[in-house]
């Protein structure tokens, strides 16, 4: 099948989904953008989708649909990409189920382990996982700031059973305009490597209310982050997850031990972060939305508990994030002592 005839839907066209959508549309692919924010859809319909990549701004004409218009669509899609929040994955999978063929695939352009939700609802044969290295934000409807060029963006994609399928190769070609795409035979491990990188950055820097690079250099904060990283790395080993190169790190540069968990964060800081880059959880909190707590430290705490143990630093930081979502705290550098206490009391 020629790429121009592949029918693609992107559900959730915020910072990440929108960045990828713009690249695919500009490459001449048949892509339909579906979003739940009415103002964003109307802005894209009226003015196109504007992406500012490190100061280089371009506006792309796109085909945008409101979420309520999905029921009006009649022709199935070959590939459905979703960039929604992890906690929205299940209902989006159900929403798009009527528009999937038996050989269609559902791909989460997301952090976390949403491949399990997709496989449970749509079947493992229609699930392709994607681990990502990208940074972006959307300050207003129809406008995205992308902080990593497509050439610097890293995607690792794979089927759940590791098989190399025609649809997987097709997806790699479809995503090529948006990223350097790696096809892996162990996408669960690839997503775990990204999760290990996400764990120390997401909740600590969000609680501090500052860009990631600033948070990582605040006195005493990096040891907190590193302890969270090591807990996630240890859990991965106990779950039988293979430790693999990720985020563009070369195989020969992967150390034998939990230093690698710290190296993954260093890679995020050096290759996927600008001075103003804010993590997704902080962006959500600033917009009054709930964060993906269950996808990050919440996931580590839960999976460790299933093995009969605790991840104490992740657990303590998770409790702080839960306090913030209850309105007891606000994102602020004044939360730094609470993070230091989380490490001291572990």
C-alpha positions as CSV (number, residue, x, y, z in Angstrom):
1,X,0.0,0.0,0.0
2,X,1.4,3.4,-1.0
3,X,1.8,5.7,2.0
4,X,-0.5,8.4,0.4
5,X,-3.4,5.9,0.6
6,X,-2.9,5.0,4.2
7,X,-5.8,6.5,6.3
8,X,-4.4,7.9,9.5
9,X,-6.3,9.5,12.5
10,X,-4.6,11.4,15.3
11,X,-6.8,11.6,18.4
12,X,-5.5,14.2,20.8
13,X,-3.7,16.8,18.8
14,X,-2.1,18.8,21.6
15,X,1.6,19.5,21.9
16,X,2.9,16.0,20.9
17,X,0.0,14.8,18.8
18,X,-0.3,18.1,17.0
19,X,3.5,18.3,16.3
20,X,3.4,14.9,14.7
21,X,0.2,15.6,12.8
22,X,1.6,18.7,11.3
23,X,4.7,16.8,10.0
24,X,2.5,14.1,8.5
25,X,0.1,16.5,6.8
26,X,3.0,18.5,5.4
27,X,4.4,15.3,4.0
28,X,1.2,14.8,2.1
29,X,-0.2,11.9,4.1
30,X,-3.9,11.4,4.6
31,X,-4.3,12.4,8.2
32,X,-7.4,13.4,10.2
33,X,-6.9,15.3,13.4
34,X,-9.5,14.7,16.2
35,X,-9.5,16.8,19.4
36,X,-11.7,17.4,22.4
37,X,-10.9,21.1,22.8
38,X,-13.4,22.9,20.6
39,X,-11.4,26.2,20.4
40,X,-8.3,24.2,19.2
41,X,-10.3,22.5,16.5
42,X,-11.9,25.8,15.3
43,X,-8.5,27.5,15.3
44,X,-7.0,24.8,13.1
45,X,-9.9,24.9,10.7
46,X,-9.7,28.7,10.4
47,X,-6.0,29.4,10.5
48,X,-4.3,26.0,10.1
49,X,-2.0,24.4,12.7
50,X,1.1,26.5,13.5
51,X,4.2,24.9,14.9
52,X,7.1,26.9,16.1
53,X,10.2,24.7,16.2
54,X,13.0,26.5,18.0
55,X,12.1,29.8,16.4
56,X,11.3,28.4,12.9
57,X,7.5,28.9,12.5
58,X,5.3,27.2,9.9
59,X,1.6,26.9,9.5
60,X,0.1,23.7,8.0
61,X,-3.4,23.2,6.6
62,X,-5.0,20.3,8.3
63,X,-8.3,18.4,8.4
64,X,-9.6,18.8,11.9
65,X,-12.6,17.2,13.5
66,X,-14.3,17.8,16.8
67,X,-14.6,14.7,19.1
68,X,-18.4,14.7,18.7
69,X,-17.9,14.4,14.9
70,X,-16.3,11.0,15.2
71,X,-19.7,9.4,15.0
72,X,-20.1,11.0,11.6
73,X,-17.1,9.2,10.2
74,X,-17.8,6.1,8.1
75,X,-14.5,5.0,6.5
76,X,-12.1,3.0,8.8
77,X,-8.6,4.1,9.5
78,X,-5.5,2.0,8.9
79,X,-3.5,3.7,11.7
80,X,-4.9,5.5,14.7
81,X,-2.4,7.5,16.7
82,X,-3.3,9.0,20.0
83,X,-1.7,11.7,22.0
84,X,-4.3,12.0,24.8
85,X,-3.4,11.9,28.5
86,X,-2.7,8.4,29.7
87,X,-5.9,8.4,31.8
88,X,-7.9,9.0,28.7
89,X,-6.5,6.1,26.7
90,X,-9.2,3.6,27.4
91,X,-12.2,5.6,26.3
92,X,-10.3,6.8,23.2
93,X,-9.7,3.2,22.3
94,X,-13.4,2.4,22.7
95,X,-14.3,5.6,20.7
96,X,-12.2,4.5,17.7
97,X,-13.0,0.8,17.8
98,X,-15.8,1.1,15.2
99,X,-13.4,2.8,12.8
100,X,-10.7,0.0,13.0
101,X,-10.4,-2.9,10.6
102,X,-9.1,-6.2,11.8
103,X,-5.6,-5.2,10.5
104,X,-5.7,-1.6,11.7
105,X,-3.4,-0.6,14.5
106,X,-3.8,1.7,17.5
107,X,-0.6,3.5,18.6
108,X,-0.1,5.6,21.8
109,X,2.2,8.6,21.2
110,X,2.4,8.7,25.0
111,X,4.5,8.2,28.0
112,X,3.6,5.4,30.5
113,X,2.5,1.9,29.8
114,X,-0.7,2.4,27.9
115,X,0.1,-0.5,25.6
116,X,-1.6,-2.7,28.2
117,X,-4.9,-0.7,28.0
118,X,-4.9,-0.8,24.3
119,X,-4.1,-4.5,24.1
120,X,-6.9,-5.3,26.6
121,X,-9.5,-3.4,24.7
122,X,-8.5,-3.8,21.1
123,X,-6.3,-6.9,21.2
124,X,-2.5,-7.2,21.1
125,X,-2.6,-7.8,17.4
126,X,-4.0,-4.2,16.9
127,X,-1.6,-2.6,19.4
128,X,1.7,-1.1,18.5
129,X,3.8,0.6,21.3
130,X,5.8,3.7,20.9
131,X,8.5,5.1,23.2
132,X,9.3,8.8,22.5
133,X,11.9,11.4,23.0
134,X,10.2,14.8,22.2
135,X,9.4,18.0,24.0
136,X,6.6,20.5,23.2
137,X,3.9,22.7,24.6
138,X,0.7,24.3,23.4
139,X,0.2,27.8,24.8
140,X,-3.0,28.5,22.9
141,X,-5.4,26.9,20.4
142,X,-3.9,26.1,17.1
143,X,-0.3,27.0,18.2
144,X,2.4,24.6,19.3
145,X,6.0,25.3,20.5
146,X,8.1,22.3,19.6
147,X,11.4,22.2,21.4
148,X,13.1,19.4,19.5
149,X,13.4,19.2,15.7
150,X,12.1,16.1,13.9
151,X,15.7,15.0,13.2
152,X,16.3,15.2,17.0
153,X,13.1,13.4,18.0
154,X,13.4,9.7,18.9
155,X,10.6,7.2,18.4
156,X,11.0,3.4,19.1
157,X,8.0,1.4,17.9
158,X,7.2,-2.3,18.1
159,X,4.5,-5.0,18.3
160,X,3.8,-6.5,21.6
161,X,5.1,-9.9,20.6
162,X,8.1,-8.5,18.9
163,X,7.2,-9.6,15.4
164,X,8.0,-7.6,12.4
165,X,4.8,-7.0,10.5
166,X,3.9,-5.2,7.3
167,X,1.8,-2.7,9.3
168,X,4.7,-2.0,11.7
169,X,7.0,-1.2,8.7
170,X,4.3,1.0,7.3
171,X,4.0,2.9,10.6
172,X,7.7,3.5,10.6
173,X,7.5,5.0,7.2
174,X,4.4,7.1,8.2
175,X,6.2,8.5,11.3
176,X,9.5,9.2,9.5
177,X,8.7,12.9,8.7
178,X,8.2,13.5,12.5
179,X,11.1,11.6,14.0
180,X,14.1,9.3,13.8
181,X,12.2,6.0,14.0
182,X,13.7,2.8,15.5
183,X,11.8,-0.5,15.1
184,X,12.4,-2.6,18.2
185,X,11.6,-6.3,18.9
186,X,11.0,-5.4,22.6
187,X,8.8,-2.3,22.8
188,X,7.9,-2.9,26.4
189,X,11.6,-2.6,27.4
190,X,11.8,0.6,25.2
191,X,8.8,2.1,27.0
192,X,10.3,1.1,30.3
193,X,13.5,2.9,29.5
194,X,11.6,6.0,28.7
195,X,9.5,5.5,31.9
196,X,12.8,5.4,33.9
197,X,13.8,8.6,32.3
198,X,10.4,10.2,33.1
199,X,10.2,9.2,36.7
200,X,12.7,11.6,38.2
201,X,11.7,14.6,36.0
202,X,7.9,14.6,36.0
203,X,6.7,15.0,39.6
204,X,9.7,16.8,41.2
205,X,9.9,19.6,38.7
206,X,6.2,19.9,38.5
207,X,6.0,20.3,42.3
208,X,8.7,22.9,42.1
209,X,6.7,24.8,39.4
210,X,9.9,25.5,37.3
211,X,11.3,24.3,34.0
212,X,13.0,21.0,34.2
213,X,16.6,22.2,33.7
214,X,16.1,24.7,36.6
215,X,14.6,22.0,38.9
216,X,17.5,19.6,38.3
217,X,20.1,22.2,39.4
218,X,18.3,23.4,42.5
219,X,20.2,22.5,45.7
220,X,19.5,19.0,46.9
221,X,17.0,18.1,44.2
222,X,19.1,16.0,41.9
223,X,19.7,13.4,44.7
224,X,15.9,13.1,45.1
225,X,15.5,12.6,41.4
226,X,18.4,10.0,41.3
227,X,16.8,8.0,44.2
228,X,13.5,7.9,42.3
229,X,15.4,6.7,39.2
230,X,17.2,4.0,41.0
231,X,13.9,2.7,42.5
232,X,12.4,2.5,39.0
233,X,15.5,0.8,37.6
234,X,15.4,-1.8,40.4
235,X,11.7,-2.5,39.8
236,X,12.4,-3.0,36.0
237,X,15.0,-5.6,36.8
238,X,12.7,-7.4,39.2
239,X,9.9,-7.5,36.6
240,X,12.3,-9.0,34.1
241,X,12.6,-6.0,31.8
242,X,15.6,-6.0,29.5
243,X,17.8,-3.0,29.9
244,X,18.4,-1.5,26.5
245,X,19.8,1.5,24.7
246,X,17.2,4.3,24.5
247,X,16.8,8.0,23.6
248,X,19.7,7.8,21.2
249,X,22.2,6.4,23.7
250,X,24.6,4.0,21.9
251,X,24.7,0.4,23.1
252,X,28.4,0.7,24.1
253,X,27.5,3.6,26.4
254,X,24.9,1.6,28.5
255,X,26.6,0.8,31.8
256,X,26.0,-2.4,33.7
257,X,24.1,-1.1,36.7
258,X,21.7,1.6,37.9
259,X,24.0,4.4,36.8
260,X,22.1,3.9,33.5
261,X,18.9,5.2,35.2
262,X,20.8,8.5,35.9
263,X,22.3,8.5,32.4
264,X,18.8,8.4,31.0
265,X,17.8,11.5,32.9
266,X,21.0,13.2,31.8
267,X,20.1,12.4,28.2
268,X,16.7,14.1,28.6
269,X,18.3,17.1,30.1
270,X,21.0,17.4,27.4
271,X,19.0,16.5,24.3
272,X,15.3,17.0,24.9
273,X,15.2,20.1,27.2
274,X,15.4,23.8,26.5
275,X,15.8,26.4,29.3
276,X,12.0,26.9,29.3
277,X,10.9,23.3,28.9
278,X,8.3,22.4,31.5
279,X,7.2,18.8,32.0
280,X,3.8,17.6,31.0
281,X,2.4,17.3,34.6
282,X,3.3,21.0,35.3
283,X,1.7,22.1,32.0
284,X,-1.4,20.3,33.1
285,X,-1.5,21.8,36.5
286,X,-0.9,25.3,35.2
287,X,-4.0,24.8,32.9
288,X,-6.1,23.5,35.9
289,X,-6.0,19.9,34.7
290,X,-5.1,16.8,36.7
291,X,-1.7,15.3,36.1
292,X,-0.9,11.8,35.0
293,X,0.2,10.7,38.4
294,X,-0.7,7.0,37.9
295,X,1.4,6.9,34.8
296,X,4.6,7.9,36.5
297,X,5.5,7.4,40.2
298,X,2.0,6.0,40.8
299,X,2.8,3.2,38.4
300,X,6.1,2.5,40.1
301,X,4.5,2.4,43.6
302,X,1.7,0.1,42.4
303,X,3.9,-2.4,40.5
304,X,6.4,-2.5,43.4
305,X,3.5,-3.2,45.8
306,X,2.3,-6.0,43.6
307,X,5.7,-7.6,44.2
308,X,5.3,-7.2,48.0
309,X,7.6,-4.2,48.5
310,X,7.8,-0.4,48.5
311,X,9.4,2.4,46.5
312,X,9.6,4.8,49.3
313,X,10.9,7.9,47.6
314,X,8.5,7.6,44.7
315,X,5.8,7.0,47.2
316,X,6.6,10.1,49.2
317,X,6.8,12.3,46.1
318,X,3.5,10.8,44.8
319,X,1.8,11.8,48.1
320,X,3.0,15.4,47.7
321,X,1.6,15.4,44.1
322,X,-1.7,14.1,45.5
323,X,-1.7,16.9,48.0
324,X,-1.3,19.4,45.3
325,X,-4.2,18.0,43.3
326,X,-6.3,18.3,46.4
327,X,-5.5,22.0,46.6
328,X,-3.3,21.7,49.7
329,X,-0.1,22.8,47.8
330,X,0.7,24.8,44.7
331,X,3.6,24.3,42.3
332,X,6.4,26.4,43.8
333,X,10.1,26.3,44.6
334,X,8.9,26.5,48.2
335,X,8.1,22.8,48.0
336,X,11.8,22.0,47.8
337,X,12.1,21.2,51.5
338,X,9.2,18.7,51.2
339,X,11.1,16.9,48.4
340,X,14.3,16.8,50.5
341,X,12.3,15.4,53.4
342,X,10.9,12.7,51.0
343,X,14.5,11.5,50.4
344,X,15.6,11.9,54.1
345,X,12.7,9.8,55.4
346,X,12.9,7.0,52.8
